[in-house]
């Protein structure tokens, strides 16, 4: 079954503006579990290393991304 993009949906940048800013200007995001050496599902990094990592479990990917959005917002506010 072919999937279609709903052009009326909000953009990622509108929903998660700080994550979008992070990957465009500050660092990168890793999503997914690795070889078992880390329990987090998402990590935010910059050239200095790990900046934020998720807790072990979230009910949904959206909940996980909201946690990342809040974590990165707090981090950027600290450095202003």
LOVO-56351 format. One record per residue: x, y, z of N, C-alpha, C, O, CB in turn; residue in three letters; chain. Coordinates in pm, 1 decimal, decimal comma. Glycine has a CB too. Example, Ala and Ser with C-alpha at 12.3 -4.5 7.8 and 13.67 -1.06 7.14 Angstrom:
(rec (1319,0 -569,0 780,0) (1230,0 -450,0 780,0) (1320,0 -330,0 780,0) (1423,6 -331,9 846,5) (1130,8 -447,3 904,6) 'Ala' 'A')
(rec (1285,0 -225,0 708,0) (1367,0 -106,0 714,0) (1290,0 3,0 787,0) (1340,9 113,8 803,9) (1408,4 -59,8 572,5) 'Ser' 'A')
# end
This chain:
(rec (84,1 -118,3 0,0) (0,0 0,0 0,0) (88,6 124,6 0,0) (175,4 138,0 86,2) (-95,7 -0,2 122,1) 'Unk' 'A')
(rec (68,6 213,4 -92,7) (147,6 335,8 -102,2) (101,8 436,2 3,2) (-17,6 454,7 26,7) (136,5 396,9 -243,5) 'Unk' 'A')
(rec (198,7 499,3 64,9) (168,5 603,6 163,1) (168,1 737,7 93,1) (241,4 759,1 -3,4) (270,9 602,8 280,1) 'Unk' 'A')
(rec (85,7 826,9 141,9) (77,5 960,4 86,4) (113,6 1062,0 193,8) (86,9 1041,2 312,1) (-63,0 987,8 29,8) 'Unk' 'A')
(rec (173,7 1170,4 151,7) (206,4 1279,3 242,0) (87,1 1373,6 249,0) (33,5 1415,0 146,2) (334,7 1354,4 195,9) 'Unk' 'A')
(rec (46,7 1406,7 369,1) (-61,9 1501,8 389,4) (-0,7 1641,0 400,1) (54,6 1677,0 504,0) (-146,1 1466,5 517,3) 'Unk' 'A')
(rec (-10,5 1718,4 293,8) (50,7 1850,9 288,2) (-15,2 1950,8 383,9) (38,6 2059,7 404,0) (43,8 1904,1 146,9) 'Unk' 'A')
(rec (-128,5 1917,0 442,7) (-196,1 2008,4 534,8) (-146,2 1992,7 678,2) (-181,3 2073,2 764,5) (-346,2 1985,6 530,1) 'Unk' 'A')
(rec (-65,7 1891,5 704,6) (-14,0 1870,6 839,3) (88,6 1977,6 873,0) (148,3 2038,6 784,4) (48,1 1730,6 852,8) 'Unk' 'A')
(rec (108,0 1999,6 1003,1) (211,5 2092,9 1044,5) (348,3 2032,5 1014,0) (363,6 1910,6 1006,5) (198,2 2127,2 1195,1) 'Unk' 'A')
(rec (445,9 2118,5 997,0) (580,3 2071,5 967,1) (652,0 2029,4 1094,9) (611,5 2065,1 1205,5) (660,2 2180,2 894,3) 'Unk' 'A')
(rec (758,3 1953,6 1077,4) (840,6 1914,8 1191,1) (893,1 2039,5 1261,4) (894,1 2045,8 1384,3) (957,5 1824,4 1145,9) 'Unk' 'A')
(rec (936,9 2138,9 1183,7) (990,4 2262,3 1240,5) (887,4 2336,9 1324,4) (922,5 2400,1 1424,1) (1040,8 2352,3 1130,2) 'Unk' 'A')
(rec (761,5 2330,1 1285,1) (656,3 2394,5 1363,3) (630,2 2319,1 1492,9) (605,4 2380,8 1596,5) (527,7 2404,3 1281,7) 'Unk' 'A')
(rec (635,5 2188,5 1488,2) (607,5 2106,8 1605,3) (725,1 2101,2 1701,6) (707,0 2104,9 1823,3) (570,1 1967,5 1562,9) 'Unk' 'A')
(rec (845,6 2092,2 1646,5) (967,0 2078,2 1728,1) (1071,7 2181,4 1685,1) (1173,9 2145,0 1627,1) (1024,9 1934,3 1716,0) 'Unk' 'A')
(rec (1047,0 2309,3 1713,2) (1138,6 2413,0 1663,2) (1280,2 2403,6 1719,9) (1375,9 2435,2 1649,1) (1082,5 2548,5 1694,8) 'Unk' 'A')
(rec (1296,0 2362,1 1842,4) (1430,0 2356,6 1900,3) (1509,8 2239,5 1844,3) (1630,3 2252,2 1822,7) (1421,7 2346,2 2052,5) 'Unk' 'A')
(rec (1445,1 2126,0 1820,5) (1514,7 2013,2 1757,4) (1561,0 2055,0 1618,5) (1674,5 2027,3 1579,7) (1422,5 1887,1 1749,3) 'Unk' 'A')
(rec (1474,1 2121,0 1544,2) (1510,4 2167,3 1409,7) (1629,5 2263,1 1416,0) (1723,0 2251,3 1336,7) (1389,9 2236,4 1341,7) 'Unk' 'A')
(rec (1626,4 2356,9 1509,0) (1739,0 2449,8 1524,9) (1866,9 2373,8 1560,9) (1974,4 2404,3 1509,2) (1707,3 2555,3 1633,6) 'Unk' 'A')
(rec (1854,7 2275,7 1648,9) (1971,2 2199,3 1691,8) (2042,1 2133,7 1573,0) (2163,1 2148,7 1556,2) (1929,9 2092,8 1793,4) 'Unk' 'A')
(rec (1966,5 2061,6 1491,3) (2030,5 1988,7 1380,9) (2075,5 2082,0 1268,0) (2161,2 2044,6 1187,9) (1934,6 1883,7 1325,2) 'Unk' 'A')
(rec (2019,5 2201,7 1260,7) (2059,9 2296,2 1157,2) (2179,3 2380,9 1200,1) (2252,6 2430,9 1114,7) (1943,6 2386,1 1121,0) 'Unk' 'A')
(rec (2200,6 2398,4 1332,7) (2301,2 2495,2 1377,1) (2396,2 2448,3 1486,6) (2501,5 2509,3 1505,4) (2233,0 2615,2 1424,2) 'Unk' 'A')
(rec (2362,6 2342,0 1559,4) (2440,7 2311,4 1679,1) (2504,3 2172,7 1681,4) (2617,4 2158,0 1727,8) (2354,3 2325,8 1797,5) 'Unk' 'A')
(rec (2434,5 2072,0 1632,8) (2485,9 1936,3 1645,3) (2400,0 1837,3 1569,9) (2346,9 1868,4 1463,3) (2494,8 1896,5 1790,6) 'Unk' 'A')
(rec (2386,3 1718,8 1624,7) (2308,2 1614,2 1558,3) (2232,8 1532,6 1660,9) (2258,8 1539,2 1781,0) (2398,7 1523,0 1473,9) 'Unk' 'A')
(rec (2137,2 1454,3 1609,0) (2050,7 1369,3 1690,5) (2070,4 1225,4 1645,2) (2075,3 1197,4 1525,4) (1900,1 1412,3 1679,0) 'Unk' 'A')
(rec (2081,5 1135,0 1740,5) (2084,2 991,7 1711,1) (1957,5 930,8 1768,1) (1927,4 949,0 1886,0) (2212,3 922,3 1770,4) 'Unk' 'A')
(rec (1883,2 858,9 1685,6) (1759,0 795,7 1728,5) (1770,5 646,0 1708,0) (1810,0 600,0 1600,9) (1637,4 852,6 1651,2) 'Unk' 'A')
(rec (1736,2 570,7 1810,3) (1739,2 425,3 1802,4) (1826,8 367,2 1911,8) (1914,2 434,5 1966,4) (1788,9 380,0 1665,7) 'Unk' 'A')
(rec (1802,1 244,1 1941,6) (1883,0 174,9 2042,6) (2007,7 120,3 1976,1) (2005,2 79,4 1860,1) (1802,7 60,3 2111,4) 'Unk' 'A')
(rec (2117,3 120,2 2051,5) (2239,9 64,9 1993,8) (2265,0 -75,2 2049,4) (2170,7 -141,3 2092,9) (2361,0 157,4 2023,0) 'Unk' 'A')
(rec (2384,0 -119,4 2049,0) (2419,9 -257,7 2079,7) (2399,0 -300,9 2224,5) (2458,4 -399,5 2268,2) (2560,7 -278,9 2044,8) 'Unk' 'A')
(rec (2317,6 -230,8 2297,9) (2290,5 -269,0 2435,9) (2378,8 -199,6 2537,1) (2363,7 -221,2 2657,4) (2305,7 -415,3 2450,7) 'Unk' 'A')
(rec (2470,7 -116,7 2490,7) (2558,1 -47,3 2584,2) (2494,2 80,2 2638,4) (2552,4 147,1 2723,8) (2689,8 -14,5 2517,4) 'Unk' 'A')
(rec (2375,4 114,1 2589,6) (2309,0 236,1 2630,8) (2158,3 212,1 2627,7) (2105,9 158,4 2530,1) (2349,2 355,7 2539,6) 'Unk' 'A')
(rec (2088,6 251,9 2734,3) (1944,8 229,2 2742,0) (1862,7 341,0 2678,2) (1741,5 326,0 2662,4) (1904,0 212,9 2885,4) 'Unk' 'A')
(rec (1924,6 451,2 2641,8) (1847,9 561,6 2585,0) (1808,4 530,4 2440,7) (1871,5 449,3 2372,8) (1928,9 692,7 2591,3) 'Unk' 'A')
(rec (1702,6 596,8 2396,4) (1653,9 579,6 2259,9) (1695,5 695,3 2171,2) (1710,1 678,3 2050,1) (1502,9 565,7 2258,9) 'Unk' 'A')
(rec (1714,6 812,1 2229,4) (1756,2 928,3 2150,6) (1864,3 1003,6 2227,4) (1860,8 1015,2 2349,9) (1634,9 1021,7 2119,2) 'Unk' 'A')
(rec (1961,1 1054,6 2149,5) (2071,2 1129,8 2206,2) (2094,6 1253,9 2120,7) (2086,9 1248,7 1997,9) (2199,6 1042,9 2215,4) 'Unk' 'A')
(rec (2123,1 1365,1 2187,2) (2162,7 1487,6 2118,4) (2311,0 1509,3 2146,6) (2355,3 1504,3 2261,4) (2076,2 1611,4 2164,9) 'Unk' 'A')
(rec (2386,1 1533,3 2040,9) (2530,5 1550,7 2054,4) (2577,2 1674,8 1979,6) (2511,0 1723,8 1888,1) (2604,6 1427,0 2002,8) 'Unk' 'A')
(rec (2693,8 1724,1 2021,7) (2763,0 1826,6 1945,5) (2909,7 1786,8 1939,8) (2945,0 1676,8 1982,2) (2743,9 1969,2 2008,9) 'Unk' 'A')
(rec (2995,0 1873,1 1888,9) (3135,8 1836,0 1874,0) (3202,4 1805,2 2006,9) (3306,7 1739,8 2009,6) (3211,1 1946,3 1804,5) 'Unk' 'A')
(rec (3144,7 1850,6 2116,9) (3198,3 1822,2 2249,8) (3149,7 1690,6 2308,3) (3200,2 1646,4 2411,4) (3162,7 1933,2 2342,8) 'Unk' 'A')
(rec (3052,8 1627,9 2244,1) (3001,5 1500,1 2292,2) (2853,3 1504,7 2325,9) (2777,3 1583,1 2268,8) (3079,0 1456,5 2413,1) 'Unk' 'A')
(rec (2813,9 1420,0 2418,9) (2673,5 1403,7 2456,5) (2621,5 1528,1 2527,8) (2682,8 1576,7 2622,9) (2655,8 1280,2 2546,0) 'Unk' 'A')
(rec (2508,5 1578,5 2480,9) (2446,2 1697,1 2538,6) (2319,4 1658,9 2615,0) (2291,3 1714,7 2721,1) (2413,8 1800,1 2428,7) 'Unk' 'A')
(rec (2243,0 1563,7 2560,8) (2117,7 1519,5 2623,6) (2090,0 1378,2 2578,0) (2115,8 1343,3 2462,8) (1998,1 1614,3 2587,9) 'Unk' 'A')
(rec (2037,1 1295,7 2668,6) (1990,7 1163,4 2628,0) (1860,1 1131,6 2698,0) (1833,4 1179,4 2808,3) (2096,4 1055,5 2659,1) 'Unk' 'A')
(rec (1779,9 1050,5 2632,4) (1647,5 1016,7 2682,2) (1655,7 918,2 2797,0) (1756,8 851,5 2818,7) (1561,7 959,9 2570,8) 'Unk' 'A')
(rec (1544,4 911,7 2870,0) (1527,1 804,8 2966,7) (1507,0 675,9 2889,0) (1504,0 676,9 2766,0) (1406,9 833,0 3063,1) 'Unk' 'A')
(rec (1493,8 568,1 2958,5) (1485,4 437,9 2892,4) (1357,6 418,5 2812,5) (1364,0 372,3 2698,6) (1496,6 329,2 2994,1) 'Unk' 'A')
(rec (1241,3 452,3 2868,3) (1114,8 419,7 2802,1) (1022,2 540,1 2791,8) (1012,8 621,9 2883,3) (1044,6 308,0 2876,3) 'Unk' 'A')
(rec (955,0 548,6 2679,1) (850,4 647,6 2656,0) (732,4 575,1 2593,3) (749,2 473,7 2525,6) (900,6 765,3 2564,6) 'Unk' 'A')
(rec (614,7 627,6 2616,2) (493,3 562,7 2566,4) (481,1 571,7 2414,5) (417,8 486,6 2352,0) (370,9 624,8 2631,3) 'Unk' 'A')
(rec (541,6 674,6 2355,0) (529,8 693,4 2210,5) (651,3 769,4 2159,3) (725,6 829,3 2237,0) (399,1 768,7 2174,6) 'Unk' 'A')
(rec (670,4 766,6 2029,5) (777,1 843,6 1968,0) (751,8 992,7 1987,0) (846,2 1069,2 2007,1) (789,4 809,6 1818,7) 'Unk' 'A')
(rec (627,1 1034,5 1981,2) (595,5 1175,3 2002,6) (634,7 1218,2 2143,8) (690,5 1326,4 2161,7) (445,9 1201,2 1978,5) 'Unk' 'A')
(rec (606,6 1135,8 2243,4) (645,3 1167,4 2380,9) (797,7 1179,0 2391,7) (848,9 1267,7 2460,0) (592,1 1059,5 2478,7) 'Unk' 'A')
(rec (868,2 1091,1 2325,4) (1014,2 1094,0 2323,7) (1065,2 1223,5 2260,2) (1155,3 1287,8 2314,1) (1069,4 972,1 2247,8) 'Unk' 'A')
(rec (1008,1 1261,8 2146,5) (1050,5 1383,9 2078,9) (1015,1 1508,7 2159,6) (1089,9 1606,5 2157,6) (987,1 1391,8 1940,9) 'Unk' 'A')
(rec (902,5 1506,6 2230,2) (868,3 1619,9 2318,1) (970,4 1632,5 2430,3) (1009,2 1743,6 2466,4) (726,0 1602,8 2377,3) 'Unk' 'A')
(rec (1014,4 1519,7 2486,1) (1116,3 1522,7 2591,3) (1246,8 1579,9 2536,4) (1312,9 1659,5 2603,2) (1139,7 1381,0 2649,1) 'Unk' 'A')
(rec (1283,9 1539,4 2414,7) (1403,4 1593,8 2350,8) (1388,8 1743,7 2328,4) (1481,8 1819,5 2355,8) (1430,5 1522,6 2217,7) 'Unk' 'A')
(rec (1275,1 1786,7 2279,6) (1248,5 1929,1 2257,0) (1268,5 2008,3 2385,6) (1334,4 2112,3 2385,4) (1105,4 1949,9 2203,5) 'Unk' 'A')
(rec (1211,4 1959,0 2495,5) (1224,5 2028,7 2625,0) (1369,0 2026,0 2675,0) (1419,3 2126,2 2725,9) (1131,4 1964,5 2730,5) 'Unk' 'A')
(rec (1435,1 1912,1 2660,5) (1573,6 1901,0 2705,0) (1667,2 1994,4 2629,4) (1752,6 2059,5 2689,6) (1620,9 1758,9 2689,8) 'Unk' 'A')
(rec (1651,3 2000,8 2498,2) (1736,5 2089,7 2419,2) (1703,6 2236,2 2444,4) (1793,5 2320,4 2445,0) (1722,1 2058,3 2271,1) 'Unk' 'A')
(rec (1576,1 2267,8 2465,1) (1537,8 2405,5 2497,7) (1605,5 2448,9 2626,6) (1660,5 2558,8 2634,3) (1384,3 2418,6 2510,5) 'Unk' 'A')
(rec (1601,6 2363,1 2727,8) (1665,8 2396,1 2855,7) (1816,2 2414,7 2835,4) (1875,0 2507,7 2890,5) (1638,7 2285,1 2961,3) 'Unk' 'A')
(rec (1877,5 2328,4 2758,2) (2022,2 2335,7 2733,2) (2058,6 2466,2 2662,2) (2154,1 2533,1 2701,6) (2068,6 2214,9 2649,0) 'Unk' 'A')
(rec (1984,5 2502,5 2559,3) (2014,0 2625,4 2486,0) (1989,0 2748,8 2572,8) (2062,3 2847,2 2562,7) (1929,3 2632,8 2358,3) 'Unk' 'A')
(rec (1886,3 2744,5 2658,0) (1860,3 2856,5 2747,8) (1971,4 2874,3 2849,6) (2002,3 2987,1 2887,9) (1728,2 2836,9 2819,0) 'Unk' 'A')
(rec (2032,4 2764,2 2894,6) (2144,7 2771,2 2988,5) (2264,3 2843,4 2926,9) (2337,6 2914,0 2996,2) (2185,8 2630,4 3032,6) 'Unk' 'A')
(rec (2283,3 2825,2 2797,6) (2401,7 2878,4 2730,5) (2381,3 3015,0 2667,6) (2468,2 3062,3 2594,3) (2446,1 2783,4 2625,9) 'Unk' 'A')
(rec (2269,5 3078,8 2694,3) (2245,7 3213,1 2636,8) (2309,1 3319,5 2722,5) (2299,9 3438,1 2690,6) (2095,2 3241,2 2622,2) 'Unk' 'A')
# end
